Amino acid sequence: MDFRFRYTGIRVRDLDAAIEFFTKTLGMKLQGRIKAPWNKGEFANLESKDGKHWLELNWYDKGSPVAGPYSEGEQLDHLGVEVDDFKGAIERLKEAGYPPVIGPIKAGNWDFAFVKAVDGIWLDVFHIGKPKKKKKKARKRPK
């Protein structure tokens, strides 16, 4: 089973300002912006110019279960770890004493869960499945 480090998630107070900084100042590309009802927040995914690293900007409402106090210099929110066997990875983490705190959640082709690991470091453990193929309609043959 492979665990592959894929991205870094940081917490921001102003999502719009953070997106503007990372795209306009550092030249990253905004890939998407998503509301996250499971943690009362919103996040934006950005990609480096060379496509080798992802950055996830996370904003949380005051009532979020993961918000906590915000301190300058402590913006690390979580690390994103992609796995090839989602169920197996979750079981391995549970057996090691790190069960999911949020999830597992299925959203489209994604399966993910948030795990509070050693020293309270949050991991987003995820697997991106292949999209389901649409069935082709049978074409009528000309007579």
CYANA upper distance limits for C-alpha pairs under 8 A (distance plus 0.5 A):
  1 MET  CA     83 VAL  CA      7.79
  1 MET  CA     84 ASP  CA      6.96
  1 MET  CA     85 ASP  CA      6.91
  1 MET  CA     88 GLY  CA      8.21
  1 MET  CA     89 ALA  CA      7.92
  2 ASP  CA     83 VAL  CA      6.13
  2 ASP  CA     84 ASP  CA      6.49
  2 ASP  CA     85 ASP  CA      8.25
  3 PHE  CA     81 VAL  CA      6.56
  3 PHE  CA     82 GLU  CA      6.29
  3 PHE  CA     83 VAL  CA      5.36
  3 PHE  CA     84 ASP  CA      7.91
  4 ARG  CA     81 VAL  CA      5.90
  4 ARG  CA     82 GLU  CA      5.59
  4 ARG  CA     83 VAL  CA      6.85
  5 PHE  CA     79 LEU  CA      8.01
  5 PHE  CA     80 GLY  CA      6.66
  5 PHE  CA     81 VAL  CA      5.13
  5 PHE  CA     82 GLU  CA      6.90
  6 ARG  CA     53 HIS  CA      7.35
  6 ARG  CA     54 TRP  CA      7.30
  6 ARG  CA     79 LEU  CA      8.41
  6 ARG  CA     80 GLY  CA      6.06
  6 ARG  CA     81 VAL  CA      6.16
  6 ARG  CA     82 GLU  CA      6.83
  7 TYR  CA     53 HIS  CA      6.62
  7 TYR  CA     54 TRP  CA      5.25
  7 TYR  CA     55 LEU  CA      6.22
  7 TYR  CA     56 GLU  CA      7.67
  7 TYR  CA     79 LEU  CA      6.63
  7 TYR  CA     80 GLY  CA      5.43
  7 TYR  CA     81 VAL  CA      7.78
  8 THR  CA     54 TRP  CA      7.22
  8 THR  CA     55 LEU  CA      5.77
  8 THR  CA     56 GLU  CA      6.65
  8 THR  CA     76 LEU  CA      8.29
  8 THR  CA     77 ASP  CA      8.39
  8 THR  CA     78 HIS  CA      6.82
  8 THR  CA     79 LEU  CA      5.31
  8 THR  CA     80 GLY  CA      6.50
  9 GLY  CA     55 LEU  CA      6.43
  9 GLY  CA     56 GLU  CA      4.91
  9 GLY  CA     57 LEU  CA      6.37
  9 GLY  CA     58 ASN  CA      7.26
  9 GLY  CA     76 LEU  CA      6.93
  9 GLY  CA     77 ASP  CA      5.73
  9 GLY  CA     78 HIS  CA      5.42
  9 GLY  CA     79 LEU  CA      6.33
  9 GLY  CA     80 GLY  CA      7.65
 10 ILE  CA     55 LEU  CA      8.14
 10 ILE  CA     56 GLU  CA      6.78
 10 ILE  CA     57 LEU  CA      5.80
 10 ILE  CA     58 ASN  CA      6.46
 10 ILE  CA     75 GLN  CA      5.79
 10 ILE  CA     76 LEU  CA      5.07
 10 ILE  CA     77 ASP  CA      5.06
 10 ILE  CA     78 HIS  CA      7.21
 11 ARG  CA     57 LEU  CA      6.51
 11 ARG  CA     58 ASN  CA      5.20
 11 ARG  CA     59 TRP  CA      6.46
 11 ARG  CA     75 GLN  CA      5.42
 11 ARG  CA     76 LEU  CA      6.71
 11 ARG  CA     77 ASP  CA      5.79
 12 VAL  CA     18 ALA  CA      7.45
 12 VAL  CA     57 LEU  CA      6.95
 12 VAL  CA     58 ASN  CA      6.36
 12 VAL  CA     59 TRP  CA      5.96
 12 VAL  CA     75 GLN  CA      7.40
 13 ARG  CA     59 TRP  CA      6.64
 13 ARG  CA     60 TYR  CA      8.49
 14 ASP  CA     18 ALA  CA      6.72
 14 ASP  CA     59 TRP  CA      7.63
 15 LEU  CA     19 ILE  CA      6.61
 15 LEU  CA     43 PHE  CA      8.25
 15 LEU  CA     44 ALA  CA      8.36
 15 LEU  CA     57 LEU  CA      7.53
 15 LEU  CA     58 ASN  CA      7.78
 15 LEU  CA     59 TRP  CA      6.62
 16 ASP  CA     20 GLU  CA      6.71
 17 ALA  CA     21 PHE  CA      6.69
 18 ALA  CA     22 PHE  CA      6.69
 18 ALA  CA     57 LEU  CA      7.95
 19 ILE  CA     23 THR  CA      6.46
 19 ILE  CA     30 LEU  CA      8.06
 19 ILE  CA     44 ALA  CA      8.07
 19 ILE  CA     57 LEU  CA      8.24
 20 GLU  CA     24 LYS  CA      6.06
 20 GLU  CA     25 THR  CA      7.90
 21 PHE  CA     25 THR  CA      5.61
 21 PHE  CA     26 LEU  CA      7.26
 22 PHE  CA     26 LEU  CA      5.46
 22 PHE  CA     27 GLY  CA      6.89
 22 PHE  CA     28 MET  CA      6.22
 23 THR  CA     27 GLY  CA      5.14
 23 THR  CA     28 MET  CA      4.96
 23 THR  CA     29 LYS  CA      6.32
 23 THR  CA     30 LEU  CA      7.33
 23 THR  CA     46 LEU  CA      8.50
 24 LYS  CA     28 MET  CA      7.95
 27 GLY  CA     48 SER  CA      7.94
 27 GLY  CA     49 LYS  CA      7.18
 28 MET  CA     46 LEU  CA      6.65
 28 MET  CA     47 GLU  CA      6.03
 28 MET  CA     48 SER  CA      5.34
 28 MET  CA     49 LYS  CA      6.16
 29 LYS  CA     46 LEU  CA      5.85
 29 LYS  CA     47 GLU  CA      5.72
 29 LYS  CA     48 SER  CA      7.06
 29 LYS  CA     49 LYS  CA      7.39
 30 LEU  CA     44 ALA  CA      7.77
 30 LEU  CA     45 ASN  CA      6.62
 30 LEU  CA     46 LEU  CA      4.99
 30 LEU  CA     47 GLU  CA      7.14
 31 GLN  CA     44 ALA  CA      7.99
 31 GLN  CA     45 ASN  CA      5.90
 31 GLN  CA     46 LEU  CA      5.87
 31 GLN  CA     47 GLU  CA      7.37
 32 GLY  CA     44 ALA  CA      6.15
 32 GLY  CA     45 ASN  CA      5.92
 32 GLY  CA     46 LEU  CA      7.85
 33 ARG  CA     42 GLU  CA      7.82
 33 ARG  CA     43 PHE  CA      6.23
 33 ARG  CA     44 ALA  CA      4.69
 33 ARG  CA     45 ASN  CA      6.92
 34 ILE  CA     42 GLU  CA      6.16
 34 ILE  CA     43 PHE  CA      5.93
 34 ILE  CA     44 ALA  CA      6.78
 35 LYS  CA     41 GLY  CA      6.76
 35 LYS  CA     42 GLU  CA      4.82
 35 LYS  CA     43 PHE  CA      7.05
 36 ALA  CA     40 LYS  CA      6.41
 36 ALA  CA     41 GLY  CA      5.55
 36 ALA  CA     42 GLU  CA      5.61
 36 ALA  CA     43 PHE  CA      7.66
 37 PRO  CA     41 GLY  CA      6.91
 38 TRP  CA    102 ILE  CA      8.32
 39 ASN  CA     60 TYR  CA      7.89
 39 ASN  CA     64 SER  CA      6.05
 39 ASN  CA     65 PRO  CA      6.83
 39 ASN  CA     66 VAL  CA      7.26
 40 LYS  CA     60 TYR  CA      6.54
 40 LYS  CA     61 ASP  CA      6.23
 40 LYS  CA     63 GLY  CA      7.50
 40 LYS  CA     64 SER  CA      5.49
 40 LYS  CA     65 PRO  CA      8.24
 41 GLY  CA     58 ASN  CA      7.69
 41 GLY  CA     59 TRP  CA      5.98
 41 GLY  CA     60 TYR  CA      4.60
 41 GLY  CA     61 ASP  CA      6.14
 41 GLY  CA     64 SER  CA      7.51
 42 GLU  CA     58 ASN  CA      6.60
 42 GLU  CA     59 TRP  CA      5.88
 42 GLU  CA     60 TYR  CA      7.03
 43 PHE  CA     56 GLU  CA      7.12
 43 PHE  CA     57 LEU  CA      5.90
 43 PHE  CA     58 ASN  CA      4.99
 43 PHE  CA     59 TRP  CA      6.61
 44 ALA  CA     56 GLU  CA      6.16
 44 ALA  CA     57 LEU  CA      5.67
 44 ALA  CA     58 ASN  CA      7.28
 45 ASN  CA     54 TRP  CA      7.44
 45 ASN  CA     55 LEU  CA      6.47
 45 ASN  CA     56 GLU  CA      5.15
 45 ASN  CA     57 LEU  CA      7.04
 46 LEU  CA     54 TRP  CA      6.19
 46 LEU  CA     55 LEU  CA      5.65
 46 LEU  CA     56 GLU  CA      6.73
 46 LEU  CA     57 LEU  CA      8.42
 47 GLU  CA     51 GLY  CA      6.20
 47 GLU  CA     52 LYS  CA      8.07
 47 GLU  CA     53 HIS  CA      6.47
 47 GLU  CA     54 TRP  CA      5.04
 47 GLU  CA     55 LEU  CA      6.71
 48 SER  CA     52 LYS  CA      6.85
 48 SER  CA     53 HIS  CA      6.05
 48 SER  CA     54 TRP  CA      6.85
 48 SER  CA     55 LEU  CA      8.37
 58 ASN  CA     77 ASP  CA      8.01
 60 TYR  CA     64 SER  CA      6.51
 60 TYR  CA     66 VAL  CA      8.21
 60 TYR  CA     67 ALA  CA      6.20
 61 ASP  CA     67 ALA  CA      7.69
 62 LYS  CA     67 ALA  CA      7.19
 63 GLY  CA     67 ALA  CA      8.08
 70 TYR  CA     74 GLU  CA      7.90
 70 TYR  CA     75 GLN  CA      8.16
 71 SER  CA     75 GLN  CA      7.92
 77 ASP  CA    122 TRP  CA      7.33
 78 HIS  CA    121 ILE  CA      7.07
 78 HIS  CA    122 TRP  CA      5.12
 78 HIS  CA    123 LEU  CA      5.83
 78 HIS  CA    124 ASP  CA      7.15
 79 LEU  CA    121 ILE  CA      8.43
 79 LEU  CA    122 TRP  CA      6.99
 79 LEU  CA    123 LEU  CA      5.45
 79 LEU  CA    124 ASP  CA      6.60
 80 GLY  CA    123 LEU  CA      6.37
 80 GLY  CA    124 ASP  CA      5.21
 80 GLY  CA    125 VAL  CA      6.68
 80 GLY  CA    126 PHE  CA      7.91
 81 VAL  CA    123 LEU  CA      7.30
 81 VAL  CA    124 ASP  CA      6.55
 81 VAL  CA    125 VAL  CA      5.48
 81 VAL  CA    126 PHE  CA      6.80
 82 GLU  CA    125 VAL  CA      6.45
 82 GLU  CA    126 PHE  CA      5.45
 82 GLU  CA    127 HIS  CA      6.15
 82 GLU  CA    128 ILE  CA      8.49
 83 VAL  CA     89 ALA  CA      7.40
 83 VAL  CA    125 VAL  CA      7.46
 83 VAL  CA    126 PHE  CA      6.56
 83 VAL  CA    127 HIS  CA      5.95
 84 ASP  CA    127 HIS  CA      6.84
 85 ASP  CA     89 ALA  CA      6.52
 85 ASP  CA    127 HIS  CA      7.86
 86 PHE  CA     90 ILE  CA      6.74
 86 PHE  CA    111 ASP  CA      7.72
 86 PHE  CA    112 PHE  CA      8.39
 86 PHE  CA    125 VAL  CA      8.30
 86 PHE  CA    126 PHE  CA      7.24
 86 PHE  CA    127 HIS  CA      6.38
 87 LYS  CA     91 GLU  CA      6.74
 88 GLY  CA     92 ARG  CA      6.65
 89 ALA  CA     93 LEU  CA      6.71
 90 ILE  CA     94 LYS  CA      6.64
 90 ILE  CA     99 PRO  CA      7.68
 90 ILE  CA    100 PRO  CA      7.91
 90 ILE  CA    125 VAL  CA      8.49
 91 GLU  CA     95 GLU  CA      6.61
 92 ARG  CA     96 ALA  CA      6.76
 93 LEU  CA     97 GLY  CA      6.91
 93 LEU  CA     98 TYR  CA      5.55
 93 LEU  CA     99 PRO  CA      6.47
 94 LYS  CA     98 TYR  CA      5.41
 94 LYS  CA     99 PRO  CA      4.79
 94 LYS  CA    100 PRO  CA      8.03
 95 GLU  CA     99 PRO  CA      8.40
 98 TYR  CA    115 VAL  CA      6.88
 98 TYR  CA    116 LYS  CA      7.00
 98 TYR  CA    117 ALA  CA      6.35
 99 PRO  CA    115 VAL  CA      6.66
 99 PRO  CA    116 LYS  CA      8.22
100 PRO  CA    104 PRO  CA      7.60
100 PRO  CA    113 ALA  CA      6.42
100 PRO  CA    114 PHE  CA      5.97
100 PRO  CA    115 VAL  CA      4.93
100 PRO  CA    116 LYS  CA      7.68
101 VAL  CA    113 ALA  CA      8.05
101 VAL  CA    114 PHE  CA      6.32
101 VAL  CA    115 VAL  CA      6.01
101 VAL  CA    116 LYS  CA      7.28
102 ILE  CA    113 ALA  CA      6.22
102 ILE  CA    114 PHE  CA      5.56
102 ILE  CA    115 VAL  CA      7.61
103 GLY  CA    112 PHE  CA      7.28
103 GLY  CA    113 ALA  CA      5.03
103 GLY  CA    114 PHE  CA      6.97
104 PRO  CA    111 ASP  CA      7.34
104 PRO  CA    112 PHE  CA      6.02
104 PRO  CA    113 ALA  CA      4.96
104 PRO  CA    114 PHE  CA      8.19
105 ILE  CA    111 ASP  CA      6.20
105 ILE  CA    112 PHE  CA      5.89
105 ILE  CA    113 ALA  CA      6.67
106 LYS  CA    110 TRP  CA      6.27
106 LYS  CA    111 ASP  CA      5.06
106 LYS  CA    112 PHE  CA      7.12
107 ALA  CA    111 ASP  CA      6.98
109 ASN  CA    128 ILE  CA      6.05
109 ASN  CA    129 GLY  CA      5.42
109 ASN  CA    130 LYS  CA      7.02
109 ASN  CA    131 PRO  CA      6.64
110 TRP  CA    126 PHE  CA      7.38
110 TRP  CA    127 HIS  CA      6.26
110 TRP  CA    128 ILE  CA      5.08
110 TRP  CA    129 GLY  CA      6.66
111 ASP  CA    126 PHE  CA      6.01
111 ASP  CA    127 HIS  CA      5.77
111 ASP  CA    128 ILE  CA      7.03
111 ASP  CA    129 GLY  CA      8.32
112 PHE  CA    124 ASP  CA      7.10
112 PHE  CA    125 VAL  CA      5.98
112 PHE  CA    126 PHE  CA      4.68
112 PHE  CA    127 HIS  CA      7.01
113 ALA  CA    124 ASP  CA      6.32
113 ALA  CA    125 VAL  CA      5.96
113 ALA  CA    126 PHE  CA      7.14
114 PHE  CA    122 TRP  CA      7.13
114 PHE  CA    123 LEU  CA      6.09
114 PHE  CA    124 ASP  CA      5.19
114 PHE  CA    125 VAL  CA      6.79
115 VAL  CA    122 TRP  CA      6.14
115 VAL  CA    123 LEU  CA      5.66
115 VAL  CA    124 ASP  CA      7.08
115 VAL  CA    125 VAL  CA      7.85
116 LYS  CA    120 GLY  CA      5.87
116 LYS  CA    121 ILE  CA      6.18
116 LYS  CA    122 TRP  CA      5.01
116 LYS  CA    123 LEU  CA      6.84
117 ALA  CA    121 ILE  CA      5.69
117 ALA  CA    122 TRP  CA      6.41
117 ALA  CA    123 LEU  CA      7.29
